[in-house]
Amino acid sequence: MDTLVAVYRLHVPAGDAPARAEAIALEQTVELPREAVTDPVVEAGYLGRVVGLEPGPDGATLARIAYPLPSFGDDPLLLLGVLFGNTSLQPDVELVDLEIPGAAARAFGGPRRGIAGLRELAGVPDRALTAAALKPMGLAPETLAGFAAAFARAGIDVIKDDQGLVDQEACRFEDRVRAVTRALERVADETGRKALYAPYLSGSPRELPARLELLAGLDVRAVMVSPMLAGAGLLHDLAREGRLAILAHPSWAGAARVAPALLLGRIFRLLGADASIFPHAGGRFAWTAATCRALADRLREPWHGLAPALPVPAGGMTLERIPELVRFYGRDVMLLVGGSLYLAGDRLEERAREFARAVAAASAEVSR
Amino acid sequence: MDTLVAVYRLHVPAGDAPARAEAIALEQTVELPREAVTDPVVEAGYLGRVVGLEPGPDGATLARIAYPLPSFGDDPLLLLGVLFGNTSLQPDVELVDLEIPGAAARAFGGPRRGIAGLRELAGVPDRALTAAALKPMGLAPETLAGFAAAFARAGIDVIKDDQGLVDQEACRFEDRVRAVTRALERVADETGRKALYAPYLSGSPRELPARLELLAGLDVRAVMVSPMLAGAGLLHDLAREGRLAILAHPSWAGAARVAPALLLGRIFRLLGADASIFPHAGGRFAWTAATCRALADRLREPWHGLAPALPVPAGGMTLERIPELVRFYGRDVMLLVGGSLYLAGDRLEERAREFARAVAAASAEVSR
């Protein structure tokens, strides 16, 4: 029986680790005491099994648990549930990695566009890409559309909604998407180059169909989604449908003890994110360079033939750090600068142009 | 402007707390430096404000941040995003509580049935309720339906799917729900009393409509959902629709840095859970009695006129602990015993009957 292998870090005395690992294997699949599992189909095809235990560098134990593929099939929510559903409630366990057979990975499908498809949509064949965010919540659609036009004239490649923009009174989803789309079309008529707009697609199962229909009608080609808020099923639905390029946002993704490189890197890629946004080291978030390196590796490394996904470092970046960022990630990256552009006030477009130029210049100096 | 107030525990030196709290207020709403926020509508109606800072018992600082109601409106995902979206990625912050004005709480609506409605559906006016789970994954629908019939004959009030049962090859959702429904109808014909069945409703936005239609067609009256996996929007949709009683499951809610009483108590109740399942102290999960007490309080205490929701302690309970549990929670509780019943093997029904009797006996000894 082919299995997925999940790797957990157990913060328990070494002598307790074997029993603790066995308890996780049961908890995450049958939720029964071992002696109550007697059916041969359940034992062979569903029950988790401990397949490795080794001391970790920090005194913790790394436990490898194999889950038979039928336990989750091709269901993204069940995959998450089997990996960490109940165990997320236990404070002595972290989920740090997973290994999945090629056929199962390809059944989930991964990014439908990936780096190459995003480059094609944005019209950027080789250099690092640029992204800016429309914000803040509370502004009117036309004001945000004005920012979008300024970014587009400045040569920014991708313009996305802030994740605080959904459907508030000051700025309804439909009004914003229509206004921004129109503004970007007008700029494209002037400049001959159209920025890629990624509205923030959130909502409940009852709200989503109307929002998706609106996007299709306006020929919007990309969205940003928060898989850990709206549900990983939305990410996977959109990837399977294949119409929209998908930027994954990490909102609420830090709430459980899961390695960022695994959740925002491997898992979001597996479920179809074409790009994954995360805080780069040294900004407002206390992430290390090693975490960001691992996350970018999980997004871009060869993996069962799935398309590579684009890392999108963000979180308090300033223009001054661009050469450092492009050296760190190489050209297959999208740099997202948010708040610091808005400090320029009336000089927003000028500051965005400096951003775009700095990224192009930094790209010329590194190999891809 | 009315506001929601969120309470965070900041693990930073006391001297850094004012700036850290201010940074959270910005991060969770405008995601901009303060000096870039100049629009009066944004300042008054959307921007978060620090309204209190006090030393906590553990050397941390408790920060109170007020979020104007328009920043999230009546959108459950935006509520979660504003409370903890990006901040969940920052390791020095915990979300511990929220206070919400009555009108805003009533706009979300809370439980549509609550304790009284669940008691009516289950036909249990006064004593503590009992629940058992169908498991494990990998068994055929008819086998699980046999367990359901045994539980029903034994007098168990609520029978729910394990959260590991979705739509796997061995047991498709439709086959399971049909088989269990039929089995419970047959038992009701014999005994005159019908157990309440709560299938596990999971799935992506594209999968859910067909599953919901099936449930409506079979006159299923309750479901279990995992808001932190399938999305809190599903919970809120189901509550607004009002057809189904809702048991919330804590899968992936192990929000190391969100207080369980807040997430599984207050927030799930606010969004419409009629009952909330959680691990009781002393079982397989390392939760304390104080955590469970606070959680039960948040579910049941008077709160802006919202219906109270039923606490459902679970997680490795044994029959021996029933008197203690009923004394701890009182009669407004549903005791969920899972795995330990299955250890009885062929004596499953007999063991379930002992469970039901023990709960009735324990209920008679405590005041409601």
HADDOCK unambig.tbl for C-alpha pairs under 7 A between the chains (distance, minus, plus):
assign (segid A and resid 29 and name CA) (segid B and resid 137 and name CA) 6.95 0.50 0.50
assign (segid A and resid 29 and name CA) (segid B and resid 164 and name CA) 6.43 0.50 0.50
assign (segid A and resid 30 and name CA) (segid B and resid 135 and name CA) 6.80 0.50 0.50
assign (segid A and resid 30 and name CA) (segid B and resid 136 and name CA) 4.61 0.50 0.50
assign (segid A and resid 30 and name CA) (segid B and resid 137 and name CA) 5.84 0.50 0.50
assign (segid A and resid 31 and name CA) (segid B and resid 136 and name CA) 6.79 0.50 0.50
assign (segid A and resid 31 and name CA) (segid B and resid 339 and name CA) 6.60 0.50 0.50
assign (segid A and resid 32 and name CA) (segid B and resid 339 and name CA) 4.63 0.50 0.50
assign (segid A and resid 33 and name CA) (segid B and resid 339 and name CA) 6.34 0.50 0.50
assign (segid A and resid 36 and name CA) (segid B and resid 342 and name CA) 5.99 0.50 0.50
assign (segid A and resid 36 and name CA) (segid B and resid 343 and name CA) 5.11 0.50 0.50
assign (segid A and resid 41 and name CA) (segid B and resid 138 and name CA) 6.39 0.50 0.50
assign (segid A and resid 42 and name CA) (segid B and resid 137 and name CA) 6.95 0.50 0.50
assign (segid A and resid 42 and name CA) (segid B and resid 138 and name CA) 4.73 0.50 0.50
assign (segid A and resid 42 and name CA) (segid B and resid 139 and name CA) 6.53 0.50 0.50
assign (segid A and resid 46 and name CA) (segid B and resid 137 and name CA) 6.62 0.50 0.50
assign (segid A and resid 46 and name CA) (segid B and resid 138 and name CA) 5.83 0.50 0.50
assign (segid A and resid 70 and name CA) (segid B and resid 168 and name CA) 6.65 0.50 0.50
assign (segid A and resid 70 and name CA) (segid B and resid 169 and name CA) 6.85 0.50 0.50
assign (segid A and resid 72 and name CA) (segid B and resid 168 and name CA) 6.89 0.50 0.50
assign (segid A and resid 73 and name CA) (segid B and resid 168 and name CA) 6.40 0.50 0.50
assign (segid A and resid 77 and name CA) (segid B and resid 203 and name CA) 6.89 0.50 0.50
assign (segid A and resid 77 and name CA) (segid B and resid 229 and name CA) 6.22 0.50 0.50
assign (segid A and resid 77 and name CA) (segid B and resid 230 and name CA) 6.84 0.50 0.50
assign (segid A and resid 81 and name CA) (segid B and resid 251 and name CA) 6.68 0.50 0.50
assign (segid A and resid 81 and name CA) (segid B and resid 252 and name CA) 6.96 0.50 0.50
assign (segid A and resid 84 and name CA) (segid B and resid 252 and name CA) 6.38 0.50 0.50
assign (segid A and resid 85 and name CA) (segid B and resid 251 and name CA) 4.31 0.50 0.50
assign (segid A and resid 85 and name CA) (segid B and resid 252 and name CA) 4.44 0.50 0.50
assign (segid A and resid 86 and name CA) (segid B and resid 251 and name CA) 5.15 0.50 0.50
assign (segid A and resid 86 and name CA) (segid B and resid 252 and name CA) 6.38 0.50 0.50
assign (segid A and resid 88 and name CA) (segid B and resid 252 and name CA) 5.45 0.50 0.50
assign (segid A and resid 88 and name CA) (segid B and resid 253 and name CA) 6.70 0.50 0.50
assign (segid A and resid 88 and name CA) (segid B and resid 254 and name CA) 4.43 0.50 0.50
assign (segid A and resid 89 and name CA) (segid B and resid 253 and name CA) 6.77 0.50 0.50
assign (segid A and resid 89 and name CA) (segid B and resid 254 and name CA) 4.15 0.50 0.50
assign (segid A and resid 90 and name CA) (segid B and resid 285 and name CA) 5.70 0.50 0.50
assign (segid A and resid 90 and name CA) (segid B and resid 286 and name CA) 6.36 0.50 0.50
assign (segid A and resid 135 and name CA) (segid B and resid 30 and name CA) 6.79 0.50 0.50
assign (segid A and resid 136 and name CA) (segid B and resid 30 and name CA) 4.60 0.50 0.50
assign (segid A and resid 136 and name CA) (segid B and resid 31 and name CA) 6.79 0.50 0.50
assign (segid A and resid 137 and name CA) (segid B and resid 29 and name CA) 6.94 0.50 0.50
assign (segid A and resid 137 and name CA) (segid B and resid 30 and name CA) 5.83 0.50 0.50
assign (segid A and resid 137 and name CA) (segid B and resid 42 and name CA) 6.98 0.50 0.50
assign (segid A and resid 137 and name CA) (segid B and resid 46 and name CA) 6.63 0.50 0.50
assign (segid A and resid 138 and name CA) (segid B and resid 41 and name CA) 6.38 0.50 0.50
assign (segid A and resid 138 and name CA) (segid B and resid 42 and name CA) 4.74 0.50 0.50
assign (segid A and resid 138 and name CA) (segid B and resid 46 and name CA) 5.85 0.50 0.50
assign (segid A and resid 139 and name CA) (segid B and resid 42 and name CA) 6.52 0.50 0.50
assign (segid A and resid 164 and name CA) (segid B and resid 29 and name CA) 6.43 0.50 0.50
assign (segid A and resid 168 and name CA) (segid B and resid 70 and name CA) 6.64 0.50 0.50
assign (segid A and resid 168 and name CA) (segid B and resid 71 and name CA) 6.98 0.50 0.50
assign (segid A and resid 168 and name CA) (segid B and resid 72 and name CA) 6.89 0.50 0.50
assign (segid A and resid 168 and name CA) (segid B and resid 73 and name CA) 6.40 0.50 0.50
assign (segid A and resid 169 and name CA) (segid B and resid 70 and name CA) 6.85 0.50 0.50
assign (segid A and resid 203 and name CA) (segid B and resid 77 and name CA) 6.90 0.50 0.50
assign (segid A and resid 203 and name CA) (segid B and resid 233 and name CA) 6.51 0.50 0.50
assign (segid A and resid 204 and name CA) (segid B and resid 233 and name CA) 4.06 0.50 0.50
assign (segid A and resid 204 and name CA) (segid B and resid 234 and name CA) 5.77 0.50 0.50
assign (segid A and resid 204 and name CA) (segid B and resid 237 and name CA) 6.78 0.50 0.50
assign (segid A and resid 205 and name CA) (segid B and resid 205 and name CA) 4.93 0.50 0.50
assign (segid A and resid 205 and name CA) (segid B and resid 233 and name CA) 6.75 0.50 0.50
assign (segid A and resid 205 and name CA) (segid B and resid 234 and name CA) 6.18 0.50 0.50
assign (segid A and resid 206 and name CA) (segid B and resid 237 and name CA) 6.78 0.50 0.50
assign (segid A and resid 229 and name CA) (segid B and resid 77 and name CA) 6.21 0.50 0.50
assign (segid A and resid 229 and name CA) (segid B and resid 231 and name CA) 5.75 0.50 0.50
assign (segid A and resid 230 and name CA) (segid B and resid 77 and name CA) 6.85 0.50 0.50
assign (segid A and resid 230 and name CA) (segid B and resid 231 and name CA) 4.88 0.50 0.50
assign (segid A and resid 230 and name CA) (segid B and resid 233 and name CA) 6.97 0.50 0.50
assign (segid A and resid 231 and name CA) (segid B and resid 229 and name CA) 5.74 0.50 0.50
assign (segid A and resid 231 and name CA) (segid B and resid 230 and name CA) 4.87 0.50 0.50
assign (segid A and resid 231 and name CA) (segid B and resid 231 and name CA) 4.55 0.50 0.50
assign (segid A and resid 233 and name CA) (segid B and resid 203 and name CA) 6.52 0.50 0.50
assign (segid A and resid 233 and name CA) (segid B and resid 204 and name CA) 4.07 0.50 0.50
assign (segid A and resid 233 and name CA) (segid B and resid 205 and name CA) 6.75 0.50 0.50
assign (segid A and resid 233 and name CA) (segid B and resid 230 and name CA) 6.98 0.50 0.50
assign (segid A and resid 234 and name CA) (segid B and resid 204 and name CA) 5.78 0.50 0.50
assign (segid A and resid 234 and name CA) (segid B and resid 205 and name CA) 6.19 0.50 0.50
assign (segid A and resid 237 and name CA) (segid B and resid 204 and name CA) 6.77 0.50 0.50
assign (segid A and resid 237 and name CA) (segid B and resid 206 and name CA) 6.78 0.50 0.50
assign (segid A and resid 251 and name CA) (segid B and resid 81 and name CA) 6.68 0.50 0.50
assign (segid A and resid 251 and name CA) (segid B and resid 85 and name CA) 4.30 0.50 0.50
assign (segid A and resid 251 and name CA) (segid B and resid 86 and name CA) 5.14 0.50 0.50
assign (segid A and resid 252 and name CA) (segid B and resid 81 and name CA) 6.95 0.50 0.50
assign (segid A and resid 252 and name CA) (segid B and resid 84 and name CA) 6.36 0.50 0.50
assign (segid A and resid 252 and name CA) (segid B and resid 85 and name CA) 4.40 0.50 0.50
assign (segid A and resid 252 and name CA) (segid B and resid 86 and name CA) 6.36 0.50 0.50
assign (segid A and resid 252 and name CA) (segid B and resid 88 and name CA) 5.43 0.50 0.50
assign (segid A and resid 253 and name CA) (segid B and resid 88 and name CA) 6.74 0.50 0.50
assign (segid A and resid 253 and name CA) (segid B and resid 89 and name CA) 6.82 0.50 0.50
assign (segid A and resid 254 and name CA) (segid B and resid 88 and name CA) 4.57 0.50 0.50
assign (segid A and resid 254 and name CA) (segid B and resid 89 and name CA) 4.28 0.50 0.50
assign (segid A and resid 255 and name CA) (segid B and resid 88 and name CA) 5.22 0.50 0.50
assign (segid A and resid 255 and name CA) (segid B and resid 255 and name CA) 4.45 0.50 0.50
assign (segid A and resid 255 and name CA) (segid B and resid 256 and name CA) 6.01 0.50 0.50
assign (segid A and resid 255 and name CA) (segid B and resid 257 and name CA) 6.02 0.50 0.50
assign (segid A and resid 256 and name CA) (segid B and resid 254 and name CA) 5.54 0.50 0.50
assign (segid A and resid 256 and name CA) (segid B and resid 255 and name CA) 4.56 0.50 0.50
assign (segid A and resid 256 and name CA) (segid B and resid 256 and name CA) 5.42 0.50 0.50
assign (segid A and resid 257 and name CA) (segid B and resid 256 and name CA) 6.58 0.50 0.50
assign (segid A and resid 285 and name CA) (segid B and resid 90 and name CA) 5.71 0.50 0.50
assign (segid A and resid 286 and name CA) (segid B and resid 90 and name CA) 6.36 0.50 0.50
assign (segid A and resid 339 and name CA) (segid B and resid 31 and name CA) 6.62 0.50 0.50
assign (segid A and resid 339 and name CA) (segid B and resid 32 and name CA) 4.63 0.50 0.50
assign (segid A and resid 339 and name CA) (segid B and resid 33 and name CA) 6.35 0.50 0.50
assign (segid A and resid 342 and name CA) (segid B and resid 36 and name CA) 5.99 0.50 0.50
assign (segid A and resid 343 and name CA) (segid B and resid 36 and name CA) 5.13 0.50 0.50
